[in-house]
């Protein structure tokens, strides 16, 4: 089984939404049993066990994705570097996060992209924290758009 690791700062919003949306897309393409999606936070303030943002969960619910509190707790990648080692592909939300990953020995030699890079674009997917439901919806829609644009490339990289 191949593994994609989705990274953001705290693993409570963007990476959670990207993980859930990508899992849904893979299930729709019937490849979910061959590709596992994990997520984690890389910032100094990332902690294990934080709940996914309520706004992120509400934005996902609008896409037909229900995340229970127990199933959506954060992972601190500084404490769980084995997730980096297990990753066949790493997707970050920002260039800064991509650079932060570069400081981890475990990430060296692994394909690391920002989600926009994988979609053939430039720029970052900004953090909607503290900006209300509309910002979370816009962030969700941007993540979904980038995933839709990049899903074929992602599968080609993982399942040649």
N, C-alpha and C positions, 0 to 999 in steps of 0.2 A: 504494500500500500504506500502511495506517495503522500507526502505531507506538505501543506501550505501553512506557513505561519504569518498571520496578519498582526502588524504591530502599530500601536499608537502610543501616546504618552502614558495614560493611566489605565487603559483597557477597560474603560467604563462607557464609551460612546462609539467613536468611529470604528475601532477594530471589532467591537461587538456587533455593530450593524453590518460591517463588511463580512464577518464570519457567517452570520445568519443568512444574509442575502446570497453569499456564494454557496453555502450548503444547499439552499433552496434551488439555485440554478443547476447545481450538479445533480441533485435529485431529479429535476425535470429532464435532464439529459441522460439519466440513468447511469451515471458514473460515480455516484456518491459512495458506493462500496469500494471504489478503487482509489479515491482521493479523500484524505482526512484534512479538515480545516481546524487549526488551533489559533488562538490569539493570546496576546500578552502586552503588557505595558513596559516601556523602557525608561521613562523619566525617573528622576530621583524621588519623586513623590508617588510612584506606582507602588501599590501594596497588594499582597494576596488577600482575597476575600472581600474586596469592596463590591458592592452591588452595582450592576449596570444601571446607568442613569434611567430614571423613570421616563424622561423625555425620549430616550433612545428606544426603550421598550414600547412606548406608545407609537412612535414612528414605525417600528417594525410591525406592530399589531395592524396598522393600516395596510400593510403588505401581506397580511394573513399569517404572520409569524408571531407565535406566542412564546415569550421567554419567561419562564418561571424564575423567581429570585434565586432558588438553589442552583439552577442551571446556568446562571449568568453572573458568576462572581469572578472578579479580576485575578489575573496572574501577573506577578512581578517577575519579569524575565531576568533581572539581576540575581534572583534567588533560584530560578529554574532555567538555567542555561542549557539543560538537556533538551529543552524544546527547540532551541536554536540548532543544536547538533542534529536533531531528528528531521529538521526542515529540508525539503528538497527545493523549496522556493520560499523566499521571504518577501512580503509586501508591506511597505511602510506607507503611512499617510502623508509624510512630509520628507523633504530632502534632509532636514535636520535629524529626523529619526533614522534615516538611512545612514547618515554620518555617525550617529551614536552607535548604531549596530556595528559599524566598521571598527569600533574600539574593542569589540568582543572577539577574542581569539576564535571562539566557536563559529563566528559568522564568516571568517575568512575562507575564500574559495567557494562560497555558496552564492547562487544567484539572488541578488537583492535589488528590488526595484521599488520605486514609489508606485502606487496604484495608477497614477496618471501616466507615468513612464510606460508601464505595461500596456496601457491603452493607446500609446503612441502620442502622448501629449506632454506638456511640461506644466510645472506648477504644483502646488500643494492642495490637499484637502484640509481646510481649516477646521479648527476645533469649535463646535457649536456650544460648548459648556457655558452655562450662565446666560444664554441668549434667547431662551424660550423655545416653544414647540415649533414655530415656523423655521427657525434656524436648524433645528434637528431634522425637520422634513426636507429642507433644502440640502443638508448634508447627506441624508439618506439617499435622496434622488441623485446626487452627484456620485456617490459611491456606486449606486446601482447602474448608472449610465456608464461609468468607467469599467465596471465588471462586465457589463453586456458587450462593450467594445473590445474587451481583452480576453473573454472566456475562451475563444478558439486558440489564441496564442498561449494562454495558460495551459490548456490541455495538450497542445503540441509540445510544450516544454516538458510537461510531466509525463505524458503518455505517448511518446513518439511512435 
